[in-house]
Amino acid sequence: MDAELEKLVEAGKLTPKAADQLQKLQPGTYCLHKSWGFGQVAEWSLLLNQIIIDFQGRKAHPMQLAYAAENLTPIPPEHFLARKAIDLSSIKDQLKKDPAAVVRNILESLGGSATLSQISHFMIGDLFTEAEWKRWWSSTTTALKKEGYFHIPTNKAEPIQLRVEKVSRADELIAFFNQARQPKEQAAALDQMVKLHSEFNDPGAQLQPVVNAIEGAAARNQRFNPALAFELIMARDDLLERCPELKSTNPELTLARAIADEEARLILILPKLPSAKERRVLQVLPAALGAQWTFRALQLMQSNHARAVSQIPRVFVEAGQQAELRAFISRGIREHSVTSEVLTWLCKEREGEWRDLITPDLLGAILSALERDQHNENSRGSRLRDLVLDDRELIPDMFEGTETSIARDAMRRLMLTPVFDELTKRSLLARIIKLFPELESVITGEQKEEKREALVVSWSSLDKRKAEFEELINKKIPENSKEIGIARSYGDLRENFEFKAAKEMQAVLMRRKSELEAALHRARGTSFENPDTSQVSIGTVVTLRGTDSADEETYTILGAWDSNPEEGIISYQTAIGQALLGRGTGDVVTLNTDQGSRRFTISSIEPAPPDVVPIETAPADNIAQPVTAD
């Protein structure tokens, strides 16, 4: 022991234990303090009862001897922090040449284990920026797993541990699979086994028990967790394909059979699968369902699952059935029944095989879909709305080479829609006017007339809009005001997520209130009684017969808010409704159909069943005054 320290012990100024600790803190020694962090002992000043420490950011910090002995931890020169202080450049060089050695050094410096957060704390600042660290760690993780001396848990909050003996990744995966308590954890281990199958020295012995366990778990979960069963079956198939020595103990447990058994629930199962595995399920549909696969696939296309909507067309193309999908989408566009997700996919893929579907009719289908989405809280129609606004070439692509009269009708339809505010409407209209400058009068001159024009609606649809308006005024807006008040009480509005979200919702609600007020003000309710059947008018059922075939189509022309394409009910504002209005029996009209433009003869015009007037519906001042159908 240092002679001066012995004198202090003899004088009773230091305990022997403190002196022993100070002996390890000679000048030049590196140390750690729980508050000040990393530092180096600069000098002793025993006569003044203190030592001087150079901490990072705080040089020449004096500390009393007894306090220093109790609170400073000496660290050896091979400690990672000491190495950085001694030779930072060599550490940087090692990060590139041998990253695993750097991680080993850090773990050894921290007692053999450390969390990812602790490791990053040692790295970020003098070695990496935040972004550089993430890239480096992503590539280094692969090297660490390959070495076998590092245990890297799936949970990032758990510590990474340094092993005494090397463990192969194959043995590690089998151990993880056997210890997994949840089938989802088993599925994750299986994905790695498939990826690293070449590292198993004896696949037959090592992986056959895994295959048996997979098949047992898949069979148990097929009824109550079919998505997991699908994943396990696909993982089993991947292992059998890569390792021919493996055998199935349940050959009847196939993906095709599982899909057939769960056909009715596919719409619920697919969103729970990872993207790549969902694609595999869809690709097996033809083999699993036979001739009816297209029917089920088209059903799935009408769901709100964007990922499936984007992948199903590939299955049709691969099966040579794109004509059937094209006819389905074309009819949906014409009847305004296609969903927002399908329209979003079509607009994004318009430069490819589906370019011929990008016509002015598409704009009407988009507006109808957005109008439906306004009443559906679970809808994701905002993606379609954003696409229409952000893709400045979309509307010009729809109207390229179109007749002026068709563009004029589309502009009027756009001006009437409640899904956009007036400023946004003008921006969209300007994209059409750029192609048809002669139509500028539609918004400069005719817009006022359009705004004054009455909107003929059925009493039942009017009742729904009025109910929505009342719920908005009496429930949703007051509740939103309360949410704003509560969020405001949290303080600091600049970083108050709840306040921002509530204010954004307030803007949505107030915009919808304004749209409903304007629509209800123009609405004129009718029961469609006594329509003029001498010509096609609102409230009539029109039967058409093809001029080149015996095919018949029947349409019921009703109010602006009435639409049920499956039953042939269409609004008088649709393209078909506008083409038929005013025509008489025997007139020939041209309509767009699945087979393209076709000519029909109007064979009969009959009155539609009257719309029942709700008892509580009563005309108000300037709102929904009754009109006759003629």
Secondary structure, DSSP 8 states (H G I E B T S, - for coil): --HHHHHHHHTTSS-HHHHHHHHT--TT-EEEETTTEEEEEEEEEGGGTEEEEEETTEEEEEEEHHHHHHHEEEE-TTSHHHHHHH-HHHHHHHHHH-HHHHHHHHHHHTTTEE-HHHHHHHHBTTTB-HHHHHHHHHHHHHHHHHHSSEE--SSTTS-EEE-SS---HHHHHHHHHHH--SHHHHHHHHHHHHHTGGG-S-HHHHHHHHHHHHHHHHHHHTTT-HHHHHHHHHHHHHHHHH-TT---S-TT--HHHHHHHTGGGHHHHGGGS-HHHHHHHHHHHHHHHGGGHHHHHHHHHTSS-HHHHHHHHHHHHHTT-HHHHHHHHHHHHHHT---HHHHHHHHHTTTTTTGGG-SHHHHHHHHHHHHHHTT-TT--THHHHHHHHH-TTHHHHHHTT--HHHHHHHHHHHHH-SSS-HHHHHHHHHHHHHH-GGGTHHHHTSHHHHHHS-EEEEHHHHHHHHHHHHHIIIIIHHHHHHHHHHHHTT--GGG-HHHHHHHHHHHHHHHHHHHHHHHHHHEEEE---S--TTS--TTEEEEEEETTSS-EEEEEEE-TT--BGGGTEEETTSHHHHHHTT--TT-EEEEEETTEEEEEEEEEEEE-------TT---BTTBS------
